[in-house]
Amino acid sequence: MPNTKTAVPFKGTKEQEEQLREVIRQYKDVPGATMPIMQAAQDIYGYLPEEVQIIIAEELDIPLSEVYGVASFYAQFTLNPKGKYRISVCLGTACYVKGSADVLTAIEKNIGIKTGGITPDGKFSLDACRCVGACGLAPVMMINDDVYGRLTPDQIAPILDKYK
């Protein structure tokens, strides 16, 4: 199993763990409970860190590799925390043709992380996606629910400065 550690240490609370254990108690004897438990765990923590996967595996008496396999297979699950400001850059065809790869590179340089990462302070996370449904504004990035279109790399720093 690959190392799922991130630059940001796990900060789960006792309350979150109690919530998770309560969900597990409710589903423990239900066939096929792994998925709904993992969905609830991600709702509680925002992602599925190794520490949470271990709790699920131990409580369900299944191998950790099985929990990790489900978490890494399904796109709905994330193994890394998300930042306060979640940046998503569209790499769909229209955006890519109009230069979204250069926009993505400019963002990586500006905030000092690669795609899929989170800044050490937890402020920004960066992901690429396939389409945000704003092809007419290509290239597009979103920061949380804010949409920025017709981007060029030189526009990135002033936009990100608003969130810093």
C-alpha positions in Angstrom: 0.0 0.0 0.0 1.5 3.4 -1.0 2.2 6.0 1.7 -0.9 8.2 2.0 0.8 10.7 4.3 0.4 14.4 3.3 2.2 17.6 4.2 -0.6 18.4 6.6 -0.7 16.1 9.7 -3.9 14.3 10.6 -6.0 16.5 12.9 -8.9 14.3 13.7 -10.8 15.0 17.0 -12.2 12.7 19.6 -15.7 13.8 18.6 -15.0 12.9 15.0 -13.8 9.5 16.0 -16.8 8.9 18.2 -19.1 9.9 15.3 -17.3 7.4 13.0 -17.5 4.6 15.6 -21.2 5.2 16.0 -21.7 4.9 12.2 -19.7 1.7 12.3 -21.9 0.3 15.1 -25.0 1.1 13.1 -23.8 -0.6 9.9 -21.5 -3.3 11.3 -23.8 -6.3 10.7 -25.2 -5.0 7.4 -23.9 -6.8 4.3 -22.0 -4.4 2.0 -21.5 -1.9 4.8 -18.0 -0.9 3.8 -19.0 1.7 1.2 -21.6 3.6 3.4 -19.2 3.6 6.3 -16.4 5.0 4.2 -18.8 7.6 2.7 -19.8 8.7 6.2 -16.2 8.7 7.3 -15.3 11.1 4.4 -18.3 13.3 5.4 -17.0 13.4 9.0 -13.3 14.1 8.2 -13.4 15.5 4.7 -11.1 12.8 3.4 -9.9 9.3 4.3 -6.5 9.4 5.9 -4.7 6.2 6.8 -5.7 6.7 10.5 -9.4 6.6 9.6 -8.9 3.6 7.2 -7.3 1.7 10.1 -10.3 2.3 12.4 -12.7 1.1 9.7 -10.6 -2.0 9.0 -10.2 -2.9 12.6 -13.8 -2.3 13.5 -15.1 -4.3 10.5 -12.5 -7.0 11.0 -11.3 -6.7 7.3 -7.8 -6.2 5.9 -6.6 -2.6 5.7 -5.7 -3.3 2.1 -9.4 -3.9 1.4 -10.4 -0.5 2.8 -7.5 1.2 0.9 -8.5 -0.6 -2.3 -12.0 0.8 -2.1 -10.8 4.3 -1.2 -8.3 4.4 -4.0 -10.5 2.8 -6.6 -13.6 5.1 -6.4 -13.3 8.7 -7.5 -15.7 9.8 -4.8 -13.1 9.2 -2.1 -10.0 11.3 -1.5 -7.0 10.2 0.5 -5.7 13.8 0.9 -7.1 16.7 2.9 -8.5 19.6 1.0 -7.5 23.2 1.7 -9.6 26.0 2.9 -9.5 27.2 -0.7 -9.9 24.3 -3.1 -8.4 25.2 -6.5 -9.6 23.1 -9.5 -8.2 23.6 -12.9 -10.1 22.2 -15.9 -8.0 20.1 -18.2 -10.9 19.1 -20.5 -10.4 19.4 -24.2 -11.6 23.0 -24.7 -9.6 24.3 -21.7 -6.5 22.3 -22.5 -6.4 23.5 -26.1 -6.7 27.1 -24.9 -3.7 26.8 -22.4 -5.0 25.3 -19.1 -1.8 23.3 -18.7 0.2 26.6 -18.5 -2.4 28.0 -16.1 -2.0 25.0 -13.9 1.8 25.3 -14.0 1.5 29.0 -12.9 -0.7 28.0 -10.0 1.8 25.3 -8.9 4.6 27.8 -8.9 2.6 30.5 -7.1 1.5 28.3 -4.2 4.4 25.9 -4.2 2.6 22.6 -4.5 1.9 20.1 -7.3 -1.5 18.9 -8.5 -3.1 16.7 -5.8 -1.3 18.5 -3.0 -2.1 20.9 -0.2 -0.1 23.7 1.2 1.5 23.1 4.6 -0.7 25.7 6.2 -3.8 23.9 4.8 -4.9 27.1 3.0 -4.8 25.8 -0.6 -5.3 22.5 -2.3 -4.9 22.0 -6.0 -6.6 19.5 -8.3 -7.1 19.1 -12.0 -10.5 18.0 -13.4 -11.9 17.0 -16.7 -14.7 19.6 -17.2 -16.5 22.2 -15.1 -19.1 22.8 -17.8 -17.9 26.3 -18.7 -16.2 25.5 -22.0 -17.1 28.9 -23.4 -14.9 30.5 -20.8 -11.9 28.2 -21.5 -9.4 27.9 -19.8 -11.2 27.8 -16.5 -10.3 27.3 -12.8 -12.5 27.3 -9.8 -11.6 28.3 -6.3 -14.3 26.8 -4.1 -17.4 28.0 -5.9 -15.8 31.0 -7.6 -15.3 30.5 -11.4 -12.5 32.2 -13.3 -12.4 32.0 -17.1 -10.4 33.0 -20.1 -7.3 32.7 -18.0 -3.7 33.4 -18.8 -0.8 32.5 -16.6 -0.1 36.2 -15.8 -3.6 36.5 -14.3 -3.0 33.8 -11.7 -0.9 35.7 -9.1 -3.4 38.6 -8.7 -6.3 36.1 -8.4 -4.6 34.0 -5.8 -3.5 37.1 -3.8 -7.2 37.8 -3.0 -7.3 34.5 -1.1 -3.9 34.8 0.7 
